[in-house]
Amino acid sequence: MARVVRFHTHGGPEVLRIDDVEVPPPGPGEVRISVKALGLNRAEASMRKGSYIETPALPSGLGLEAAGIVEAAGAGVEGLALGDAVSVIPPRSMARWPTYGELVSFPAELVVKHPPSLTFETAAATWMQYLTAYGALIDIARLRPGEPVVITAASSSVGLAAVQIANTIGAMPVAVTRTSAKKAALLDAGAAHAVALAEEDLEARLREIAPHGVRVVLDPVGGPLFTPLTAAMARGGILLEYGGISPEPTPFPLLEVLAKTLTLRGYLVHEITGDPTRLEAAKRFILDGLASGALKPIISRTFPFEAIAEAHRFLEAGEQFGKGSSWWFEARFTLTSTIRLASGAVSGQTGQSACLPQGDFENDRQCFFRLHAGADDALHR
């Protein structure tokens, strides 16, 4: 038996339950992973509410990201061995391959071995944000050194990943956020410029920053933002839309599109993860960036397993900077007695150092395991 988070009806965070379930052995081409850390993303809250692109049978699991150790392998699995430290690429179907649990089975082609320098926490906060940003900026838009790129919802995990990726290739990231509250943090995180929507004229600021127009825009918001964004774009520019979270209608800027021959392109990360050649290129870029330190996931807050509902409330409040929450656990079946949420630390073993959200801790994996969840806040904050 293993503990997993499921929901038996759609609704708010209160519908999430921790159930004991039998986890079957891995099938052909699958591995079973003892989870040490997992990522929390906004899409999971959408599926819990019944507003996701996938409609699950109930009760349903959740989760798109996890990291842990290979515990078992099915027939035909190559390149992965028992005991390997791994993380998972977000699957196309969250209902079929959920990650919120102590044990999960996953297709081997979506499982990545870590370099030794990568902690479980970092690995579990990696793939959704960096694959999404890489696919848009590098694979599709072919972002070039020196050119500006506008990144809306810049304080989200994907937004921060896009800032880091732009800097990695020598481009100029322009971060767009809702208010000035996060401008300083965005500049500290590597943005060349930060624009506050509620306090500044977006079109005017973008024209000031890029007088010849912006070729590449990455946006998960949609709605009225399309008007100033496209007005500030360069001829032949591309706007990549990967979310559409604005509750307001999104106008089609026909005259701007015609006059500037703009491309408005919908994009989902599955476009990259579903193509083996493109996925391999993305993995190489991301792993190289993690190894060099150019790419570094930001984890905002931690929660214990029992606080899953609270973690989802925090996720949906949209106030986090980067990955919004993480869960840490002591050894399986004795998870609650040594977790202190207020301090963000886990202890309880003689000689065991405290664990902080952004520390490079590598504790005894036989005695301790942690489960981390990061929030992908795509709100334009």
KAGI-V148003 format. One record per backbone hydrogen bond with DSSP energy under -0.5 kcal/mol. NH is the residue of the N-H (numbers start at 1). CO is the residue of the C=O. E is the energy in kcal/mol with one decimal. If there is no record, write none. Layout:
# KAGI-V148003
NH | CO | E
NH | CO | E
This chain:
# KAGI-V148003
2 | 21 | -2.4
4 | 19 | -2.6
5 | 100 | -1.9
6 | 4 | -0.5
6 | 17 | -2.8
7 | 60 | -2.1
8 | 15 | -0.6
11 | 48 | -1.7
15 | 12 | -2.2
16 | 13 | -1.7
17 | 6 | -3.3
19 | 4 | -2.8
19 | 17 | -0.7
21 | 2 | -2.6
21 | 19 | -0.6
24 | 22 | -0.7
29 | 75 | -2.5
30 | 27 | -2.0
31 | 106 | -2.5
32 | 72 | -2.9
33 | 104 | -3.5
34 | 69 | -3.0
35 | 33 | -0.9
35 | 102 | -2.3
36 | 67 | -3.0
37 | 67 | -2.5
38 | 372 | -1.5
39 | 65 | -1.3
40 | 374 | -1.1
42 | 376 | -0.7
44 | 41 | -1.4
45 | 41 | -0.8
46 | 42 | -1.8
47 | 43 | -2.2
48 | 44 | -2.2
49 | 45 | -1.7
50 | 46 | -0.9
50 | 47 | -0.6
51 | 46 | -2.7
52 | 46 | -0.5
56 | 54 | -0.7
59 | 7 | -0.6
60 | 7 | -2.2
62 | 5 | -0.6
64 | 39 | -0.5
65 | 39 | -0.7
67 | 37 | -3.6
68 | 86 | -2.7
69 | 34 | -2.0
70 | 84 | -2.4
71 | 32 | -3.3
72 | 32 | -1.4
74 | 30 | -3.3
77 | 74 | -1.4
83 | 70 | -2.8
84 | 81 | -2.1
86 | 68 | -2.9
86 | 84 | -0.5
87 | 112 | -2.2
88 | 66 | -2.1
89 | 110 | -3.2
94 | 92 | -0.6
97 | 93 | -1.7
99 | 62 | -0.8
100 | 62 | -2.7
101 | 99 | -1.9
102 | 3 | -2.2
104 | 33 | -1.9
106 | 31 | -2.5
108 | 29 | -3.0
110 | 107 | -1.9
111 | 108 | -1.7
112 | 87 | -3.1
114 | 85 | -2.3
118 | 115 | -2.1
119 | 117 | -0.5
123 | 119 | -2.4
124 | 120 | -2.5
125 | 121 | -0.8
125 | 122 | -0.7
126 | 123 | -1.3
127 | 123 | -0.7
130 | 126 | -2.3
131 | 127 | -2.2
132 | 128 | -1.8
133 | 129 | -2.2
134 | 130 | -2.9
135 | 131 | -2.6
136 | 132 | -1.7
137 | 133 | -2.6
138 | 134 | -2.3
139 | 134 | -1.9
140 | 135 | -1.8
141 | 136 | -2.4
143 | 137 | -2.8
146 | 170 | -2.8
147 | 144 | -1.5
149 | 172 | -2.2
150 | 216 | -2.2
151 | 174 | -2.9
152 | 150 | -0.5
152 | 218 | -2.3
154 | 176 | -2.1
156 | 153 | -1.9
160 | 156 | -2.7
161 | 157 | -2.2
162 | 158 | -2.5
163 | 159 | -2.0
164 | 160 | -2.3
165 | 161 | -2.6
166 | 162 | -2.6
167 | 163 | -2.1
168 | 164 | -2.1
169 | 165 | -1.4
170 | 167 | -0.9
171 | 166 | -2.8
172 | 147 | -2.6
173 | 171 | -0.6
174 | 149 | -3.0
175 | 173 | -0.6
175 | 193 | -2.8
176 | 151 | -2.8
177 | 195 | -2.8
179 | 381 | -0.7
182 | 179 | -0.8
183 | 180 | -1.2
184 | 180 | -0.6
186 | 182 | -2.3
187 | 183 | -2.4
188 | 184 | -2.5
189 | 185 | -1.7
190 | 187 | -1.3
191 | 186 | -2.3
192 | 173 | -2.2
193 | 173 | -1.3
195 | 175 | -2.8
197 | 177 | -3.1
197 | 195 | -0.7
198 | 178 | -3.1
199 | 196 | -1.1
200 | 196 | -1.7
202 | 200 | -0.9
205 | 201 | -2.7
206 | 202 | -2.6
207 | 203 | -2.3
208 | 204 | -1.9
209 | 205 | -2.4
210 | 206 | -2.9
213 | 210 | -2.4
214 | 232 | -1.7
216 | 148 | -0.7
217 | 238 | -2.1
218 | 150 | -3.0
219 | 217 | -0.5
219 | 240 | -2.8
225 | 222 | -1.1
226 | 223 | -1.9
227 | 224 | -1.4
228 | 224 | -0.6
229 | 225 | -2.3
230 | 226 | -2.4
231 | 227 | -1.8
232 | 228 | -1.3
232 | 229 | -0.5
233 | 230 | -1.1
234 | 214 | -2.4
236 | 260 | -3.6
237 | 234 | -1.9
238 | 215 | -3.4
239 | 263 | -3.0
240 | 217 | -3.0
240 | 238 | -0.6
241 | 239 | -0.6
241 | 265 | -2.8
242 | 219 | -2.1
242 | 240 | -0.6
243 | 219 | -0.6
245 | 220 | -1.9
246 | 221 | -2.8
251 | 249 | -0.7
253 | 251 | -0.7
254 | 252 | -2.3
257 | 253 | -2.5
258 | 254 | -2.6
259 | 255 | -3.0
260 | 256 | -2.3
261 | 257 | -0.9
262 | 257 | -1.2
263 | 237 | -2.4
264 | 262 | -0.5
265 | 239 | -2.9
265 | 263 | -0.6
267 | 241 | -2.0
271 | 268 | -2.0
272 | 269 | -1.6
273 | 269 | -2.1
274 | 270 | -2.0
275 | 272 | -1.5
276 | 274 | -0.6
279 | 275 | -2.9
280 | 276 | -2.2
281 | 277 | -1.7
282 | 278 | -2.1
283 | 279 | -2.8
284 | 280 | -2.3
285 | 281 | -2.1
286 | 282 | -2.6
287 | 283 | -3.0
288 | 284 | -2.3
289 | 285 | -2.0
290 | 286 | -2.5
291 | 287 | -2.3
292 | 288 | -2.0
293 | 289 | -1.2
294 | 289 | -0.9
295 | 289 | -2.0
296 | 294 | -0.5
299 | 297 | -0.5
300 | 323 | -3.8
303 | 326 | -6.0
307 | 304 | -1.6
308 | 305 | -1.3
311 | 307 | -2.7
312 | 308 | -2.2
313 | 309 | -2.0
314 | 310 | -2.4
315 | 311 | -2.4
316 | 312 | -2.3
317 | 313 | -1.3
318 | 314 | -0.9
318 | 315 | -0.7
319 | 314 | -0.6
322 | 155 | -2.9
322 | 320 | -0.6
323 | 298 | -2.3
324 | 375 | -0.6
326 | 301 | -0.8
328 | 303 | -0.6
330 | 335 | -0.6
331 | 367 | -0.8
334 | 331 | -2.0
339 | 336 | -1.0
340 | 345 | -1.9
341 | 339 | -0.6
344 | 340 | -1.0
344 | 341 | -0.5
345 | 340 | -1.2
347 | 338 | -1.6
352 | 349 | -2.8
356 | 354 | -0.5
359 | 356 | -2.0
361 | 359 | -1.0
367 | 364 | -0.9
368 | 364 | -2.3
369 | 329 | -0.6
372 | 370 | -0.5
377 | 322 | -0.5
377 | 375 | -1.2
378 | 376 | -1.0
381 | 379 | -2.2
